[in-house]
Amino acid sequence: MSSNTPSQLTRDLRFFLTVPHGCSYLPDREATTLFLDPQEQPGQGVYDALSLLGFRRSGRHLYRPHCEGCRACISVRIPVQDFAASRTQRKLMSRNADLETRIRPAAFHEEHYALYARYIRTRHADGDMFPPSHEQYRTFLTLDHPYARLIEFRLEGQLLAVAATDLLSHGVSAIYTFFDPGLEFQRRSLGTYSILHQIELARRLELPHVYLGYWIRQSRKMRYKQDFQPLEYLDGRHWRRRIPLTNTPLS
């Protein structure tokens, strides 16, 4: 990554705010999103810098929450070298040792979309991504850029899960994972396993962090992120160890 600071790399970029809209995670709140001008074509250095400032990628858009009077969304990352799998996580890695993995460019594949559509209809029929569509999938998870990857997880050729991930200069960014929602695969905890796999990927690539996006203390959907310890959180412009799991001022 460039020796310039994140602020120096991003100071000439243009950003916009969305109008307030319903929060996807806290039903009694409104959310506002800060996003990079879609006309910008940021290089790897800018994306790396924005990630250090808490930005995430969705499709070709880089964004972060910017909600007045609310600090519920906390950017978190795993320091790879210090991560120690729990007993449960070690069992999970052993249980999934029979899976084959393959890293591919983040291009559209009908097989991936079919699994995604089944996952959304089964697991997230009450969410913002329902109903699934080809256009929605392409906009969200495909991108023609060298840093964008899709990791396939297969059992004897059968596609069980796909993890969208970005390769940054300072870490792996876990974008989204979808998987076979069948009851016969529940014990594999494929969502959790995909993160464990990305931690190992970061270790192999000698990258120091795995970025997990935003953790929200009141959101049940986000609780799994605190199972990966130690966890670092973004406090303003500084990453600190030991995320405050209780007594965090949120407004």
QUIZI-V556196 format. One record per pair of residues at least 24 apart in sequence whose C-alpha atoms are under 10 Angstrom apart, sorted by the first residue. I is the first residue (numbers start at 0). J is the second residue. Records with the same first field share a line. If there is no record, write none. Layout:
# QUIZI-V556196
I: J ; J
This chain:
# QUIZI-V556196
0: 43 ; 44 ; 45 ; 47 ; 48 ; 167 ; 168 ; 169
1: 43 ; 44 ; 45 ; 47 ; 48 ; 168
2: 44
3: 44 ; 48
4: 48 ; 51
5: 44 ; 45 ; 46 ; 47 ; 48 ; 49 ; 50 ; 51 ; 52 ; 236
6: 45 ; 48 ; 49 ; 51 ; 52 ; 236
7: 45 ; 48
8: 44 ; 45 ; 46 ; 47 ; 48 ; 49
9: 35 ; 41 ; 44 ; 45 ; 46 ; 48 ; 49
12: 36 ; 39 ; 41 ; 45
13: 37 ; 38 ; 39
14: 39 ; 61 ; 62
15: 62
16: 62 ; 63 ; 64 ; 65 ; 66
17: 64 ; 65
19: 65 ; 66 ; 67
22: 66
23: 126 ; 127 ; 218
24: 71 ; 72 ; 126 ; 215 ; 217 ; 218 ; 219 ; 220 ; 221
25: 71 ; 215 ; 217 ; 218
26: 218
28: 66 ; 69
29: 66 ; 67 ; 69
30: 64 ; 65 ; 66 ; 67 ; 69
31: 63 ; 64 ; 65 ; 66 ; 67
32: 62 ; 63 ; 64 ; 65 ; 66
33: 61 ; 62 ; 63 ; 64 ; 65 ; 66
34: 60 ; 61 ; 62 ; 63 ; 64 ; 65
35: 59 ; 60 ; 61 ; 62 ; 63
36: 60 ; 61 ; 62
37: 61
42: 144
43: 144 ; 145 ; 146 ; 166 ; 167 ; 168
44: 167 ; 168
46: 146 ; 167 ; 168
47: 166 ; 167 ; 168 ; 169 ; 170
48: 167 ; 168 ; 169
50: 74 ; 167 ; 169 ; 170 ; 172 ; 210 ; 212
51: 169 ; 210 ; 233 ; 236 ; 237 ; 238
52: 233 ; 234 ; 235 ; 236 ; 237 ; 238
53: 210 ; 212 ; 213 ; 232 ; 233 ; 234 ; 235 ; 236 ; 238
54: 212 ; 213
55: 172 ; 173 ; 174 ; 210 ; 211 ; 212 ; 213
56: 139 ; 140 ; 147 ; 164 ; 165 ; 172 ; 173 ; 174 ; 212
57: 138 ; 139 ; 140 ; 141 ; 142 ; 174 ; 175
58: 105 ; 135 ; 136 ; 137 ; 138 ; 139 ; 140 ; 141 ; 142 ; 143 ; 147 ; 174
59: 138 ; 139 ; 140 ; 141 ; 142 ; 143 ; 144
60: 138 ; 139
63: 212 ; 213
64: 213
66: 250
67: 250
68: 249 ; 250
69: 248 ; 249 ; 250
70: 215 ; 247 ; 248 ; 249 ; 250
71: 213 ; 214 ; 215 ; 216 ; 217 ; 218 ; 247 ; 248 ; 249 ; 250
72: 212 ; 213 ; 214 ; 215 ; 216 ; 217 ; 218 ; 249
73: 212 ; 213 ; 214 ; 215 ; 216 ; 231 ; 232 ; 233 ; 234 ; 235 ; 242 ; 249
74: 210 ; 211 ; 212 ; 213 ; 214 ; 215 ; 231 ; 232 ; 233 ; 234 ; 235 ; 238 ; 242
75: 208 ; 209 ; 210 ; 211 ; 212 ; 213 ; 214 ; 224 ; 225 ; 230 ; 231 ; 232 ; 233 ; 234 ; 238 ; 239 ; 240 ; 242
76: 170 ; 171 ; 172 ; 173 ; 207 ; 208 ; 209 ; 210 ; 211 ; 212 ; 213 ; 214 ; 224 ; 227 ; 228 ; 229 ; 230 ; 231 ; 232 ; 233 ; 238 ; 239 ; 240
77: 170 ; 171 ; 198 ; 207 ; 208 ; 209 ; 210 ; 211 ; 224 ; 225 ; 227 ; 228 ; 229 ; 230 ; 231 ; 232 ; 240
78: 170 ; 198 ; 201 ; 206 ; 207 ; 208 ; 209 ; 210 ; 227 ; 228 ; 229 ; 230 ; 231 ; 240
79: 170 ; 171 ; 197 ; 198 ; 199 ; 200 ; 201 ; 202 ; 205 ; 206 ; 207 ; 208 ; 209 ; 228 ; 229 ; 230
80: 198 ; 199 ; 201 ; 202 ; 205 ; 206 ; 207 ; 208 ; 229
81: 207 ; 208 ; 228 ; 229 ; 230
82: 198 ; 208 ; 227 ; 228 ; 229 ; 230
83: 227 ; 228 ; 229
84: 195 ; 226 ; 227 ; 228 ; 229
85: 226 ; 227 ; 228
88: 188 ; 191 ; 192 ; 195 ; 226 ; 227
89: 192 ; 195
90: 187
91: 186 ; 187 ; 188 ; 189 ; 191 ; 192 ; 195
92: 187 ; 188 ; 191 ; 192 ; 193 ; 195 ; 196
93: 187
94: 186 ; 187 ; 188 ; 192
95: 152 ; 154 ; 186 ; 187 ; 188 ; 189 ; 192
96: 154
97: 152 ; 153 ; 154 ; 155
98: 151 ; 152 ; 153 ; 154 ; 155 ; 156 ; 157 ; 158 ; 159
99: 151 ; 152 ; 153 ; 154 ; 155 ; 156 ; 157 ; 158 ; 159
100: 150 ; 151 ; 152 ; 153 ; 154 ; 158 ; 160 ; 161 ; 196
101: 149 ; 150 ; 151 ; 152 ; 153 ; 161
102: 148 ; 149 ; 150 ; 151 ; 152 ; 161 ; 162 ; 163 ; 164
103: 147 ; 148 ; 149 ; 150 ; 151 ; 163
104: 141 ; 142 ; 143 ; 144 ; 145 ; 146 ; 147 ; 148 ; 149 ; 150 ; 163 ; 164
105: 137 ; 140 ; 141 ; 142 ; 143 ; 144 ; 145 ; 146 ; 147 ; 148 ; 149 ; 150 ; 163 ; 164 ; 165
106: 137 ; 140 ; 141 ; 142 ; 143 ; 144 ; 147 ; 148 ; 149
107: 133 ; 136 ; 137 ; 140 ; 141 ; 142 ; 143 ; 149
108: 137 ; 141
109: 133
110: 158
111: 136 ; 149 ; 151 ; 158 ; 159 ; 160 ; 161 ; 177 ; 178
112: 136 ; 137 ; 140 ; 161 ; 177
114: 158 ; 159 ; 160 ; 161 ; 177 ; 178 ; 179 ; 180
115: 160 ; 161 ; 176 ; 177 ; 178 ; 179 ; 180
116: 177 ; 178
117: 177 ; 178 ; 179 ; 180 ; 181
118: 160 ; 176 ; 177 ; 178 ; 179 ; 180 ; 181
119: 177 ; 178 ; 180
120: 180
121: 179 ; 180 ; 181
122: 177 ; 178 ; 179 ; 180
139: 163 ; 174 ; 175
140: 164 ; 174 ; 175 ; 176
146: 171 ; 172
147: 172 ; 174
148: 174
149: 174 ; 175 ; 176
150: 176 ; 193 ; 196 ; 197
151: 178 ; 193
152: 178 ; 189 ; 193
159: 184 ; 189
160: 189 ; 190 ; 192 ; 193
161: 189 ; 190 ; 193
162: 189 ; 190 ; 193 ; 194 ; 196 ; 197
163: 193
164: 194 ; 197 ; 209 ; 210
165: 209 ; 210
166: 200 ; 201 ; 204 ; 206 ; 209
167: 201 ; 206 ; 208 ; 209 ; 210
168: 204 ; 205 ; 206 ; 207 ; 208
169: 201 ; 205 ; 206 ; 207 ; 208 ; 209 ; 210
170: 197 ; 198 ; 200 ; 201 ; 202 ; 204 ; 205 ; 206 ; 207 ; 208 ; 209 ; 210
171: 197 ; 198 ; 200 ; 201 ; 202 ; 204 ; 206 ; 207 ; 208 ; 209 ; 210 ; 211
172: 197 ; 201 ; 208 ; 209 ; 210 ; 211 ; 212
173: 197 ; 198 ; 209 ; 210 ; 211 ; 212
174: 210 ; 211 ; 212
175: 211 ; 212
190: 223
191: 223 ; 224 ; 226 ; 227
194: 224 ; 227
195: 227
214: 242
215: 244 ; 249
216: 243 ; 244 ; 245 ; 246 ; 247 ; 249
